[in-house]
Structure formats: structure tokens, C-alpha cells
Amino acid sequence: MYKLKNSLLVVGFALCIPSFAQELPQLSLMDAIAEGLENNYSIRLAYKSAQVSSNNATMGNAGMLPNVNLNGTLNKAIGSTYSRYYNGDLQDRNGSSTNWNGNVALDWTVFDGLAMFANYDRLKELEMMGQENLKAIIQQTIASIMNVYFDIVSRQKELDATVNILKISRLRMSSANDRFMAGRVSKVDLLSAQVDYNADTVSYIRQTEDLRKSKIQFNKLLAREITTDFFASDTISIDQTLNYGKIHDTALAENPDVLLSRMAVNVATFALKATQGAQYPRVRLTSNYTMVRSQSEITNVEKGKTETFNYGATFSLPLFNGLNISRQIKNARLDKEAAEIRYEQIQKEIEAQIGTAYSTYLVNSKLATFEADNLELAAENLDISMDRYRLGAISAVELRDVQRSYIAATNRLLVATYNAKVAETALKLLTGEVLRVD
């Protein structure tokens, strides 16, 4: 009797937890996504990388603009000079001298085999790749947030079902104790009820811990305090409008990985053109303005000034450099061909992912519909069985079987629904439409 009372106290405390969960801060999926987009570390790093690519996409970095440099030097000297001439003249001076030298130089490559234009196109393509990569990471982050969020929703539902079973197990244990004290059942029935109740309590404890771990993972995604507790307020709804043909065509046109691999082909093409430009003449314009001023106390010239302006052009044509240009062009062409192969490979991988995810989506959507109906039957059967158990029409073993059936139906529904939602999210991620959250 003592053990029974203590067991009832434990479960009574455990059953208070769900009511506290309802008092936790409510967190909707949209609020979670908004917080994740603002704080997630991967997104913030990708944004910085995209900014670097954007900063690099300039005409100057491509070599299309002139270089103008201003140079200057200042030299000072202190000295003395002593001279005696044959005519008897004497020169004896002490003092300092100062020299200023200023120079403005311009160097401008006006033709390099069009390599500068290819480089500029390559930099602009890399800028677009940076933006597309940022978009891809944002979508991947949203998909991860959705998957973990709905995992938490599923675990909350599972915990609710376990709480219901615990309540029934507690009633069954209390009833078994009353019947045992009245001498209507053997101690075996009481012990069996206690064992089942303990097993349900263990399940409850494990599920609570699993839910806590999922929330830790979720808080990590949102880059907030790891121990932040909350209640996921949204429910899982499956989009029933997904069409394979539309998904296939959209993915091959809009999938971030496909777009990035296509851009990589363009980058390799521009790199090849830039390398080929080394075969052609290179023309540079140069100009230079120089001004020199001097002042001296120890020479015959007290002050002096010289100004010069030079301008011209240089022409160079590579005739032979150890076949290095030819080698570089061959390698650049191989890089372009490799990028084209990777582009085709990505397309096939995306098609395979679509096929797998869509099959999972269809099967689990059907299973979720079936299991929802089955759970209603299991819940009704549980209610009827409880009434019959109170009346003594069924045994504790039969009631336990009904409890197991209810838990199994609940778990099957949760698993099917979650798997269908994960597959749906994967399909929308493949098509680049995961940003469109209902």
C-alpha cells in the first residue's frame, strides 16, 4: 500500500507538466523563421561572403580602369664646401640643401585581347553566385527550421497521448488496488497494473527528454539561448496540391544547386576567354608629369626648378613563353568541360531526389489520411473499453491491449504526418519555393 501511494504521488506530479507546457511562451512557425533568418550564423556568414563577391565585381578589379599614382620625395642635406682657386679666389660655404621631387604617373591598359571584359563578366557572375548561394542557405535554413519545428510539434502530440495513457494507467492501478483490498482480485493483477504504469511513466520521461533535446537543436538553429523553453503552437498540415511534373520542371529551372552549377559553367567560360586573351597584343598608354625643385646654400645655383611631361604607348605581343599560354588555355578549357559535367550531374541528382521525395510524400500522405481515421477508431475503442473495464466486463489485460493499440495508432499517425511534411519541405526546397511558407 505504501508503494502504491508513492507511485500515485509521482504520476500526479508528472501529469502536472503538460499544464505548465500550455503556459510556456507560444512560438509559431512564422515567428521562428523570422527569428532564424535574423540570427542564424550560416545566413550571416553567407551574407558576408555575398558582400565580398559584390565588392569584387568592379571594372577596376577587372583591369579596365587606369592606374594613377602620385609620388613625391623630399631630400635635405647639410654640408660645407671649401675651394681655393689659382687666381686667389676663395670659396668657403656652410649650409643646407633641399630637393623636392613630385611625380604623377598614369598607366592604362587599353587592349589586352578582351581579357579585361571577360574578367569583368566573370566577376559579375561570381557576384550573382554569391547572391544565389545566400538565397540557397536561407532556404536550407528555413527547411531545417521547419523540420525541427514540426518534429517538436509531433513530440508534443506524442507526449499528450502518453499523458492520456498515464491517466488511464493510474485509474487502472487505483482500481486494481481497491479490488485487491476488497479481495476481488489477486495481488498479481495489482502488480501487473503497477508494472504497466511504471512502463508508461518511463515512456513519458524519455519522451520529455527527447522533446527537450529537439528544442535545444531548434534553439541552436535560431542562434538563441539554448535552454529557452517554448510551446510550438502550430499544427502540421500537408499540402495536397503538389504535382510531380510541375515540381520536376520547376526544380530543373529554379533549384539553387542547378542555378549555381549553371553559373559555374559561365564563370569557367569567362575564365577561358580571359586566358585566351593572353595570345593577343597588349597595348598600354602611359604618361608622366614630373616636377623637381631644389634650393641650396652651398652650390652656385641658389634655386632651381624643372618640369617634364612624358606620354606614350607600349605594345607587346607574346611570341614564345615556353608554351605556357597554350597550357593555360588547355587547362581552362578542361575546367569549363568539368563544370559542364558537374552541371549535368547536378541535374540528374536533383531528378533522383525529386523522385525519392515525391514517392515518400505520396505514400506518407496516404498513410496519414488512413491513420487519422484509424486513430479515431482507436480512441473510440479506448473510451468504450474504459467504460467496460469500470463495469468489470473486460479484464485488465484486455484494457492494456487497447491502450497499446491507441498508442501505436497515435505514433503511426505522427510518423506518417511528419514524414509527409518533411518530404513536402524537401520538394519545395528542391524547387526553390521553400520561402513560400503558408
C-alpha positions in Angstrom: 0.0 0.0 0.0 2.9 2.3 0.8 4.5 1.7 -2.7 1.2 2.4 -4.4 0.7 5.7 -2.6 4.2 6.9 -3.5 3.6 5.8 -7.1 0.4 7.8 -7.3 2.3 10.9 -6.0 4.9 10.5 -8.7 2.5 10.3 -11.5 0.4 13.1 -10.1 3.4 15.3 -10.3 4.3 14.1 -13.8 0.8 14.8 -15.1 1.1 18.5 -14.0 3.8 19.1 -16.5 1.5 19.3 -19.6 -0.5 22.1 -18.0 2.7 24.0 -17.4 3.6 23.5 -21.1 0.5 25.4 -22.1 1.8 28.3 -20.0 5.1 28.4 -21.9 5.7 31.2 -24.5 3.8 30.4 -27.7 6.0 30.1 -30.7 4.5 30.0 -34.2 6.4 28.7 -37.2 6.5 32.1 -38.9 7.9 33.8 -35.8 10.5 31.1 -35.6 11.5 31.5 -39.2 11.7 35.3 -38.8 14.0 34.9 -35.8 16.1 32.3 -37.6 16.6 34.5 -40.7 17.8 37.3 -38.5 20.1 35.4 -36.2 21.2 32.2 -37.9 25.0 32.0 -38.1 25.2 30.3 -41.5 23.0 33.0 -43.0 25.1 35.8 -41.5 28.3 34.2 -42.8 26.8 33.7 -46.3 25.7 37.3 -46.3 29.2 38.5 -45.6 30.6 36.3 -48.4 28.0 37.6 -50.8 29.1 41.2 -49.9 32.7 40.3 -50.7 31.7 39.0 -54.1 29.7 42.1 -54.7 32.6 44.3 -53.7 34.9 42.5 -56.1 32.6 42.9 -59.1 34.1 46.2 -60.3 35.6 47.4 -63.6 38.8 48.4 -61.7 39.2 44.8 -60.3 38.8 43.5 -63.9 41.6 45.7 -65.1 39.5 48.1 -67.2 40.4 51.3 -65.5 43.7 53.2 -65.5 46.2 53.3 -62.6 47.2 56.8 -61.5 49.9 57.2 -58.9 51.2 60.3 -57.1 54.8 60.0 -55.9 56.9 62.5 -54.1 60.3 62.7 -52.4 61.9 65.2 -50.2 65.7 65.2 -49.5 67.6 67.5 -47.2 71.3 67.7 -46.8 73.7 69.7 -44.5 77.3 70.2 -45.6 80.1 72.6 -46.3 82.3 73.4 -49.3 85.8 75.0 -49.4 87.6 75.9 -52.6 90.8 78.0 -53.3 91.3 78.9 -57.0 94.6 79.8 -58.8 93.5 83.4 -59.2 93.4 83.7 -55.5 89.6 83.5 -55.1 88.4 81.6 -52.1 85.0 79.9 -51.6 84.1 78.7 -48.2 80.4 77.9 -47.5 78.4 76.1 -44.9 74.7 75.4 -45.1 71.9 73.1 -46.2 70.3 72.0 -49.5 66.7 70.9 -50.1 65.3 68.9 -53.1 61.6 68.3 -53.8 60.6 65.7 -56.4 56.9 65.3 -57.4 55.6 62.8 -59.9 52.1 61.9 -61.3 52.1 58.8 -63.5 49.3 57.2 -65.5 49.3 53.6 -66.8 46.3 52.3 -68.7 45.9 49.1 -70.5 43.5 49.8 -73.4 43.7 46.4 -75.1 44.6 43.0 -73.8 42.9 40.7 -76.1 39.5 41.5 -74.5 40.6 39.6 -71.4 39.5 42.5 -69.1 35.9 42.3 -70.4 35.9 38.5 -69.8 37.2 39.1 -66.3 34.5 41.7 -65.6 31.8 39.3 -66.8 33.3 36.6 -64.6 33.3 38.9 -61.6 29.7 39.8 -62.2 28.8 36.1 -62.5 30.6 35.4 -59.2 28.6 38.3 -57.6 25.3 36.6 -58.8 26.6 33.3 -57.5 27.2 34.9 -54.1 23.6 36.1 -54.0 22.3 32.8 -55.2 24.3 31.0 -52.6 22.9 33.3 -49.9 19.4 32.5 -51.1 20.2 28.8 -51.1 21.5 28.9 -47.5 18.4 30.9 -46.4 16.1 28.3 -48.0 18.1 25.4 -46.4 17.9 27.2 -43.0 14.1 27.6 -43.4 13.8 23.9 -44.3 15.8 22.9 -41.3 13.8 25.2 -39.0 10.5 23.7 -40.4 11.7 20.1 -40.0 12.8 20.6 -36.4 9.7 22.7 -35.5 7.3 20.0 -36.8 9.4 17.4 -35.0 8.7 19.3 -31.8 5.0 19.5 -32.7 5.0 15.7 -33.2 6.7 15.1 -29.9 4.3 17.4 -28.1 1.4 15.4 -29.6 3.1 12.1 -28.6 3.6 13.4 -25.1 -0.1 14.3 -24.9 -1.1 10.8 -25.9 1.3 9.4 -23.4 -0.3 11.6 -20.7 -3.7 10.2 -21.6 -2.4 6.7 -21.3 -0.8 7.5 -18.0 -4.1 8.8 -16.6 -5.7 5.5 -17.7 -2.9 3.5 -16.1 -3.3 5.5 -12.9 -7.0 4.8 -12.8 -6.4 1.2 -13.6 -3.8 0.9 -10.8 -6.1 2.6 -8.3 -9.0 0.3 -9.3 -6.7 -2.7 -9.0 -5.7 -1.6 -5.6 -9.3 -1.1 -4.5 -10.3 -4.6 -5.8 -7.2 -6.2 -4.2 -8.1 -4.6 -0.8 -11.6 -5.9 -1.2 -10.3 -9.3 -2.0 -11.9 -9.4 -5.5 -8.6 -9.8 -7.4 -5.2 -11.4 -6.7 -2.1 -9.4 -6.0 -0.8 -10.4 -9.4 -3.4 -8.1 -11.0 -2.2 -5.2 -8.8 1.4 -5.9 -9.6 0.6 -6.1 -13.3 -1.1 -2.7 -13.1 1.9 -1.2 -11.3 4.3 -2.6 -13.9 2.3 -1.2 -16.8 2.0 2.1 -15.0 5.8 2.2 -14.4 6.4 1.4 -18.1 4.2 4.3 -19.1 6.0 6.6 -16.7 9.3 5.6 -18.2 8.0 6.3 -21.7 6.8 9.7 -20.5 10.2 10.6 -19.0 12.0 9.5 -22.2 9.7 11.5 -24.4 10.1 14.5 -22.3 13.9 14.2 -22.6 13.6 13.7 -26.4 11.4 16.8 -26.6 14.0 18.8 -24.6 16.8 17.7 -27.0 14.7 18.7 -30.0 14.2 22.2 -28.5 17.9 22.5 -27.9 18.6 21.7 -31.5 15.9 24.2 -32.6 17.3 27.0 -30.4 20.7 26.3 -31.9 19.2 26.9 -35.4 17.7 30.1 -34.2 21.0 31.2 -32.6 19.4 32.0 -29.3 19.8 30.8 -25.7 20.0 27.0 -25.9 17.8 26.5 -22.8 14.9 28.7 -24.0 11.7 26.8 -23.5 8.5 27.3 -25.6 5.4 25.7 -26.9 5.2 25.1 -30.6 1.7 26.4 -31.3 1.3 25.4 -35.0 -0.1 22.2 -36.3 1.2 20.1 -39.2 -0.8 20.5 -42.4 0.2 18.7 -45.6 0.0 20.5 -48.9 -2.1 18.2 -51.1 -1.6 20.2 -54.3 2.0 19.1 -55.2 2.3 17.8 -58.8 5.3 15.8 -59.9 5.5 17.2 -63.4 5.4 20.8 -62.2 7.9 20.1 -59.5 10.3 18.4 -61.9 10.3 21.3 -64.4 10.5 24.0 -61.8 13.4 22.2 -60.0 15.5 21.9 -63.2 14.9 25.6 -63.8 15.0 27.1 -60.4 16.8 24.7 -58.0 19.6 26.6 -56.2 22.1 23.9 -56.8 21.2 23.7 -60.5 21.5 27.5 -60.8 24.8 27.6 -59.0 26.2 24.8 -61.2 25.0 26.7 -64.4 26.6 29.8 -63.1 29.8 27.9 -62.5 29.8 26.9 -66.2 29.5 30.6 -67.1 32.4 31.5 -64.8 34.6 28.8 -66.4 33.6 30.1 -69.9 34.6 33.7 -69.0 37.9 32.4 -67.4 38.7 30.6 -70.7 38.1 33.8 -72.7 40.3 35.7 -70.3 43.1 33.1 -70.7 42.8 33.2 -74.5 43.3 36.9 -74.4 46.9 36.4 -73.4 47.6 35.3 -77.1 46.8 38.7 -78.4 48.7 42.0 -78.3 48.7 44.2 -75.3 48.5 47.9 -75.6 49.2 50.3 -72.8 49.0 54.1 -72.6 51.5 55.9 -70.3 52.0 59.4 -69.2 54.2 61.1 -66.6 54.4 64.6 -65.2 57.5 65.3 -63.1 58.4 68.5 -61.2 61.8 68.9 -59.4 62.6 71.8 -57.2 65.9 72.4 -55.4 67.3 75.0 -53.1 70.9 75.1 -51.9 73.1 77.3 -49.7 76.4 75.6 -50.7 76.2 75.5 -54.5 76.4 78.2 -57.2 72.7 77.6 -58.0 70.6 79.0 -55.2 67.2 77.8 -56.6 66.2 75.6 -59.4 63.0 74.1 -60.9 62.5 71.5 -63.7 59.2 70.3 -65.1 58.7 67.5 -67.6 55.7 65.8 -69.2 56.1 62.5 -70.9 53.5 60.4 -72.7 53.4 57.5 -75.0 52.2 53.9 -75.6 53.7 50.5 -75.3 52.9 47.5 -77.4 53.7 43.8 -76.6 52.9 40.6 -78.3 53.9 37.2 -76.7 55.8 35.2 -79.3 57.0 32.3 -77.2 56.9 31.8 -73.4 57.6 28.1 -73.1 54.1 27.2 -74.4 52.7 28.3 -71.0 49.8 30.2 -72.6 48.8 27.1 -74.6 49.0 25.1 -71.5 46.8 27.6 -69.5 44.2 27.6 -72.3 44.0 23.8 -72.4 43.5 23.7 -68.6 40.9 26.5 -68.7 39.0 24.5 -71.4 39.2 21.4 -69.3 37.8 23.4 -66.3 34.9 24.5 -68.5 34.2 21.0 -69.6 34.4 19.8 -66.0 31.9 22.5 -65.0 29.5 21.3 -67.7 29.8 17.7 -66.5 29.1 18.8 -62.9 26.0 20.7 -64.2 24.7 17.6 -65.9 25.5 15.6 -62.7 23.6 18.0 -60.5 20.6 17.8 -62.8 20.5 14.0 -62.5 20.9 14.2 -58.8 18.1 16.6 -58.5 15.8 14.4 -60.6 16.7 11.4 -58.3 16.0 13.5 -55.2 12.6 14.6 -56.6 11.6 11.0 -57.4 12.5 9.8 -53.9 11.0 12.7 -52.1 7.8 12.7 -54.1 7.3 8.9 -53.6 7.8 9.5 -49.8 5.4 12.4 -49.9 2.7 10.4 -51.7 3.0 7.3 -49.6 3.0 9.1 -46.2 0.2 11.4 -47.2 -2.0 8.4 -47.9 -0.8 6.8 -44.7 -1.5 9.9 -42.7 -5.1 10.0 -44.0 -5.6 6.4 -43.3 -4.0 6.6 -39.8 -6.1 9.6 -38.9 -9.3 7.5 -39.4 -7.7 4.6 -37.6 -6.8 6.8 -34.6 -10.4 7.9 -34.3 -11.4 4.3 -34.1 -8.7 3.5 -31.6 -9.7 6.5 -29.4 -13.4 5.4 -29.5 -12.4 1.8 -28.7 -10.3 3.1 -25.8 -13.3 5.1 -24.4 -15.6 2.1 -24.7 -13.1 -0.2 -23.2 -12.6 2.1 -20.2 -16.3 2.1 -19.5 -16.4 -1.7 -19.8 -13.4 -2.0 -17.6 -15.1 0.0 -14.9 -18.1 -2.3 -15.1 -15.9 -5.4 -15.0 -16.9 -6.5 -18.5 -13.2 -6.8 -19.6 -10.0 -7.7 -17.9 -7.0 -5.5 -17.2 -5.0 -7.4 -19.8 -7.6 -6.6 -22.5 -7.7 -2.9 -21.5 -3.9 -2.9 -21.7 -4.1 -4.2 -25.3 -6.5 -1.5 -26.2 -4.1 1.1 -24.7 -1.2 -0.3 -26.7 -3.4 -0.1 -29.9 -4.2 3.5 -29.2 -0.5 4.5 -28.6 0.5 2.5 -31.7 -2.1 4.3 -33.8 -1.1 7.7 -32.5 2.6 7.0 -33.2 1.9 5.7 -36.7 -0.2 8.9 -37.5 2.5 11.2 -36.1 5.3 9.4 -38.0 3.3 9.4 -41.3 2.3 13.0 -41.0 5.8 14.2 -40.1 7.4 12.1 -42.9 5.0 13.6 -45.4 5.7 17.1 -44.2 9.5 16.5 -44.4 9.1 15.2 -47.9 6.9 18.2 -48.8 9.5 20.6 -47.4 12.2 18.7 -49.4 10.3 19.1 -52.6 9.8 22.8 -52.1 13.4 23.1 -51.2 14.3 21.4 -54.5 12.1 23.8 -56.5 13.4 26.8 -54.6 9.9 27.5 -53.2 10.5 26.8 -49.6 10.5 30.5 -48.9 6.8 30.5 -49.6 5.6 29.3 -46.2 1.9 29.0 -45.8 
